[in-house]
């Protein structure tokens, strides 16, 4: 798996996505999901998912990522 290749753990990874496909992919992998409404996906679909974190603006996402 990719975590072995990079000598890392799932807790060190996050996916930033805006679609149901992103959500399903990441939750199947056991990784946190950072949802955004400013991508190509429908913001209402993103809002309806059980996201770990949710951002409406790039500035908010950058601030959260800086804490990682």
Buried (B, 14 or more C-beta within 10 A) or exposed (E): EEBEEEEEEBEEBBBBBBBBEBBEBBBEEEBBBBBBBEBEBEBEBBEEBEBBBBBBEEEBBEEBEEEE
